[in-house]
Amino acid sequence: MRIIFTTDTHGHLYPIDYALNGPENTGLFCVAGQIEKDDDTLILDGGDTLQGTPLISYYLSHRDMYDFNPMAEGFNAMGLDYYTLGNHDFNFGYDAILDYVSRMKATLISCNVEDKRGALGIKKSVIHTMKDGTRVGITAAVTGFVNVWEKKENLTELVVTDPVEALRKELDNLRDKCDLKVCIYHGGFEEDLKTGKRLSGTLENQACQICRELDFDIILTGHQHIAIESVDIAGTHGVQPPDKAGIYAEVVAEGSKGAWNITSKLVPVKGVSERAKEIMAAHSFMDQMTEDLEKWLDEPIGQIWEEIPVEQKLDIAMNGSKVADLFNEAQLKFAGTDFSCTSLSNDPLGLHKGTTIRDVLGIYKFSNTMEVKSVTKAVLKQALERCAEYFDYDPETGKVAISNVFLQPKVEHYNYDFFANLWYEFDLTKPVGERVVVLKKLDGTELEEDKEYTLVASNYRATGTGGYECIGNSPTIRTYSEEMPDILIDYIRQNSPVPEPHNSKMAVHY
């Protein structure tokens, strides 16, 4: 039998890069046009569908205008059999999930998401009998860090329990009833798959633990956006395709119960096939939505001081980012705090002088809200020490590179923060944890040791995620419901032409 597995598609339906307004080899319609389903094939998805592109952002804010869900249309065209939820699928509340689920032909599975309302029809597991009689038991779980990241109001009707224990219980129910045991886990591997070194001390990713403690035949992982073609841990075969529906996994199992030979490979989307064109033509009823989307994306919102060229990650980490300065300025004006911190997505991007909604959604891809924390000088220094850990310095060659701490097990440029209204400097010749050598207010005056200052950060960072427990443990003063893309759009509109922000002063010595 064969499994086709996608995960972390993040709103990618059409083969379009909306930020650059050009084509790309991604999207569920292209996957649907490339795969062939037969009686020996199951098609599965690992979640994180409802966030990531302007298409899904537009749909979610205008969904009352349309009688379809675009991502559901893509999965239905693929012939999806079973799927689960990812952490980002919770970002927009219960009704957004219900809208998506109610239009899916596939069955929703999750053993660690409890639905108080009961409208989602979640199955804890299923047993799918193939044409030849092989019984495939499938269960699924999402990372327990949903409870860390998600806004409380989005979880009033949903309860996310411990994924390992929920999987353990469901596996006991499946074990004697099926021939092949499959786990879909929206989480990743917490260890280096070559050395076994543990890469994180948190429980965000627990795939290695699941493999060692539970006896699934196959684990299909996601969340990390890492291409893992094939791995075997304690008798469990694992695979993980990256994000954006540009590559999917194909798993083949041959044999019988207790003697399976399992192999896997990652298959890139090659482009828009003739079949994909036919599928998109059959979805011409969605054309009005895509036309509405394009008009909305190209709506001018104002001008900034100058065009910002595409910013490269290491360069801006060492010398500062104009995009980050703009984000921080918008946050400071919105929240009226002493300091601000922000981060940038993994993709290097710049910003046009004449700014549109497309530009903003292209550079700020998440639906983060803002939170104000009460912080001390010690907290700020600890947070900046985490930022300084981003750099790997080789004293013999004098070269600076990005530390593997931010690249493995998942690429996490978004966990390097840029601070505003502070003057700070790093000395990379010093040990990690002792690299912050200057920390003052922007005007050069000293921070008071015992004074409480206000810091505005995204709700994601305010949880302490990404190594910023010092921020997460600080008292919350207030929270906002407005999402950062809207805050940024409003700031540009109200201040156009936006003057260049001068809210940061940083240096890196080595």
N, C-alpha and C positions, 0 to 999 in steps of 0.2 A: 504494500500500500504506500501511498505518497501523501505527504502533507505540504501544502503551499501556505506559507506563513508571512504575514505582514505585521508590522507594529510601528507605532510612533509616526503615523502618516501625517499628523499635524496639519490637517486642512488641505492637503495636496490632492486635488481632484483632477484638474486639468494640467497639461504639460506647459505651465506658464510660471515664470518668475515675475511676480507682481511688482517687486521692488525695482527690478531693472526693466520691467515691461518688455520681456523677451521670452523666447521659448526655452524649455529645459526638459530633459528626459526624466520626468517624474510624473506621478499622479495615478490615482486608482483607475482611471479610464485606460491609461496605457498598460497598467498591469493586467486589467481585464482583457485587453486586446492581445496580450502576449501569452497568457496561461491557457492551458487546455484542461478542462475538467472531464473526468470519466468516472466510472463506477468504483475505481480504486483510489480516488483522490478525495481528500478533505481539504477545505480552505478555511483557515483560521486567522484571527487578528488579535493582537495583544493590547490594543487601546492607545490612548492619547490621540484622539481623532478631532476633537472639537476646539482646537486652538492651534494657531501657527501661521495662517495666511490671511491676507485681507479678505479673501473669499469667505472664509468661515466667520471672520469678524463681522463682515457686512451682513451675512445671512442671520447671525444670531441677534443682531440689533434690528433686523427688519423681518424676522421670520413670520410675523403675522400677515405679511403681504404675499406669501407663497404657500402652495399646498404640497410641498415636497421638502425634504432635507437633502441638500446636495451630497453630503458625505454618505448618507444612506443609499442614495442612487448609485454612487460609485461601488460600494460594497455589494449591493444587489446585482449590479452588472457583472461583478466578479464571480457571483455564485457563492458568496460567503456562507459557510455552514454555522460556525460558532465564533463568538468573540467575547472579549472582556473589556473592562473599563481601565483606563490609565489615570494617573493622578490629575492630569490637566482636564480630563473630562468632567471633573467636579467643579471647575472654576466658575461656572456660570449658573450654578444652582440646579435644583431638582427638575424644574420644568424644562430646562434646556436638554437635560439627559432624556427626559420622557419624550420630548419632541423627536429626538434622534432614534431612541429605541423603538418607538411606536411605528416608525417608518422602515425599520429593518426587517428583512425576511429571515435573517439568521437568528439563532438563539443566543441570548445573553447568559454568560456563565460567570459566577464569582462566588467562591465559598466564604470570603471574608468581608463582603459588603451586604449588610442587612438593610432591607428596605421597609421602613415603618409604614409607609403608605401602601405598599404592595402593588403599585401600578406598573413597575418596571418588568415584572415577570422574571426575576433573576432565578436561574437554576444554580444550585450549588455544584452540580456535576451532571454529566450525561453519559450514557453508554450508546455509542453509535455502532450499529452492525453493518459491516461492509457487505458487498454483494457476495463475497465468498464465505460469509459467516463469521469473519473475524470481528470480535467485539472490542471496540476502542473506547476505553474509559477516559473522559476528559474532565478536568476540573481547572480552576483558575483562581488567581488572587492578585491583588494590587498591593504595592508597597505600603506598609503601615505608616510611612511618613506623610500620607495624606492628612493624618491627624495633626501633624506638625505644621504643614504648609497652608492648609485650606482655611478660608474664612469660616467662622463658626456658623454664620447664617446659611452657608451652603451645605451644612451637614446636619441641619435640624431634623431631616427626615431620613438620613442615611447614617449608618454606624459602620465604621471600618475597624475590624478586629485584627488581632495578630495573624499575619499571613501564614507563618510556619505552623502554628497550632491549628489553624483552620484547615490548612492543606493536609496535615497529619490526620485529622479526624475524617476528612472526606476520602482520603486514600484508604483508610480502613474500611469505609463503606464500599469502595470500588474493587479492592484487591481481588476478591474471589469471584467477582462477577464479570470480569473482562479479561481479554488476552493481552492487551497492550495498554499501558498506563501513561497518559499524557498530561503534563502540567503546563498551563500558560501562566507565566508569572510576569506581571508588569513591574519588574525590578531587575537588577543586574547582578553581576558577579563582584563580590567584595574582595576577591583576591587576585593577584597577578596569576594568570592562568599558566604561565611558564615556571615561575619560581614558587608559587604558593604563598608568597608574602601577602599579608593582609594589607589592603590599601585604604581602608577606612574603619574607624572605630565605631561608626554609627550603624543602625539597623536599616538604613535606607535601602541597601542592596543585600539580599540574603540567598542568592541562587546557589552558592557553594554549600551553604548550610543545608539547604533543601536537598541538594544532591546527596549529601553525606548522611543525613538523618532519615530521609524518606527514599523509598525504592521505586521512584518513577522510572519508566523506560526512557522517556523523552521529556526534556524541559525546554520550552520555547520562551526566551527571555526578551526583554526590551528595556526601555527607560534610559539606558546609558547612551544610546545612539552610536554604539560601537559595532563594527562589522566583525562578528565572530562566526567563522564558517563552520567550525566543528570542534567540539571539546567533549571529552569523556571524563566524568568525575564519579568515582565510586559506583560505577555501573550504570550511571545515567548519562545519556547523550544530550548535549546541549548545542544550541545554535541561537544567534542573535543577528538579525539584519539591522542596518542603521536606519536613520529616520528619513522622512519626506517622501516615502513611496518611490524611491529611485532604485532600490534593490530589495528583492524579496528572497526568502529562504525556501529551499526545496529539500524536504526530508524524505528519505526512502527507507522503509522497514521491510525486510525480507525474513522469512522464517516462520516461527510459531512461538506460542507462549513459553517463556523461559529460555528461548534460544533465538532471540532476534538479532539480526545483523542490521545495524542502523547506520546510515551515512547521510551526510547533508552537504549542501553547497549553497552559495549565495549567487543569485542571478540578477544581473543589472537590467534595468529597463532600457531597451535599445533605441526607443524612439516611438513615434506615432505610426503604428502599423496600419494596414488597410482595415483590419478588424477593429482597431481602436477608432478609426475614422467613422466606421459604421456605427459603433456604439455611441459616439458623440453625436452623430446625426440623429440617432434614435432618441436622444435627449435634447432635441431642439426646443422642447417646451421650457427648457431652462435658459434659453437665449436671452429672454427679457431680463432675467436676473443678472446675467453676466454683463449685459449692456448697462443696466442700472449701476452695477458695481464699477465699471470702468469710468462712467461719468462721475461717480462719487469719488473715486480715487484721484482723478485729475482735477478735482476742485481746488483752486488756489486758496491758500490760507494766509499768505503773507510772504515777507522776505526776511532773510537773515543778513548779517553784515557782509558776508561773502560766501562763495561756494567752499564747502569743506571737502577736500579730496578724500578718497578712500583711505582710511586709517589702518595701518598695520599693527597687529597686537603688541609685539614686543616694543616697538617704537613708542606707542602712546603710553604703555605701562611705565616707560622710563622718562618720558618727556611731557606727558599730559595729553589729554584728548579734548579737542574743541567740541565734539559731540557730547562728551560727558559733561563739559562745562555748561553746555546748553541745557542738558537734562537737569543738572543740579540747580541752575539758575531758576528754571521753571518750578522746581520743588521748593526752593527757598522762598520765592515770591508767593507760592500757594500756601505754604505752611507757616511762614514767618518764624522760622527757627534760627538758632545760632549757627548750626552746621547742617550739611547735607551730604549724603553719600549715594552713589549710583554705580551701576555696572553696565556693561555693554554685552550684546549677544555674541555668540561665537563667530559670526560672519563679519569680516572686515567690510565696513560700509562708510560712506560719506553722506553729504547732504547738499542738495542744490540750493542756490541762493534764493531762487523763486520756489517756495516750498508748497507742496501739495499734500493732501491726505495720504497719497501713495508713499511719499517720502517718509512721513512720520511712522506709518505702520510698517514700513520696510526696515527702519532702524530701531524701532521699539516694538518687538513682536509679542510681548507678553501682556496679559490683562492685570498687571499688578496694581494694587491700590497703595496708598501711602499711610505710614504710621509714624507717630512722633514718639521718640524714646528720651528718657532722662538719663544722661550719661555723664561720667566724670572724665577727667584727664586720663586716669588709669585705663578706663574702658576704651577711650579713643586710641591710646597707645597700643593696647592689646589688639585692637582691630587693625591698626596699621601694620603691626608685626605680622599679622596674617597676610596682608597685602604683600609685604616684603618677602614672604615665603615664595611668591610667584617666580622669583628669579633664581637661576642656577648659575653660580659664578665659579669659573675654573681659574684658580690663581696662577697656574702654570702657563696657560695660554692668554690669560687676561680676557677671555671671552665670556659674554653673558648670554644665557639662553633661558627659555621658559622651563621651569621645573616640571618634572614628571608628576609632582604632586597635583598639578593642575591639568595634567594630560591623561592620567591613568587613575582608576579604570575608565574614566569618562573625561572627555575634553570639557574643561570648565573655565574658559576665559571669563565667563559671566560671574565667576566668584572672585575676580580681582576688582576691588572697588576703588572708585575715584572720589576723593573728599573735597568739599568746597568750604570756603571761609577758614581754611587751615593752611599753615605753612609747615610742610613736613619734608624731611630728607631721610633717605636710606643709605646706609653704608654696607655694601654687599660683601666686604671683606670680613665682616663680623659674623658670628654664628647666627643661624636662624633663631629668632626670638629675641635677638639683641641688636637688630639692625636699624631701628628708628633712633636717629641721633639728633634730630631737630623736630620739635613739636611745639608750635606757637599758634597764636591767632594770625590771621592773614596780615594784619598790620604790624606784626613783629612783637606784640606784647605777649607776656607769658600767660599761660593758662594757670588758673588757681587750682591747687591740689584738691581741695575739699568742695569746690563749687560744683553744682549740678547745672549742666548745659543741656540744651535741646538739640536733638539730631533727628532729621527727617530721613526715612529710608523706605524702601519698598516693603510691603507686607511679607514678601519672601525673605528678605534679609532680616526683618524684624523678628523672625522666628529663631534667628541664630544659625540658620542653615548655611553651609558652605565654610564652616570653620569659624564663624563669628558668634560663638556662644556668649561672648561678653556682651554683645548687643542684645541677643535674645533674652538674657537674664536681667537686663536693665528694665526698670519700670516703664510701662506704656502710659503716656500722658493722654493721647487721643488718637483716634483712627478716622480714616475718611473712606467713603464709598466710591468716590470718583476714581476712575482708572487712569493710569499714567498717560496713555496715548491721548486721551481727551484733555488732560491737564496740559500736555505739551501743545496740542493743537490750539487750545484757548490762549495759552501764553503767547504763541506766535501771532495769532490774530490780533490780540489786544496790544501788542508791542511792536508791530511791524512799522517800519523796518527795525528788526531786533538788533540792538547794539551788541557788539562783541562782549561776552562776559569776561570779567577778569576776577574770577572768584577762587582761583587756585594758585598755589605756589609750591612746587615740589621739585626735588632733585634726587638723582640716584648716583652715588659715588662708588667707584670700584678701582 
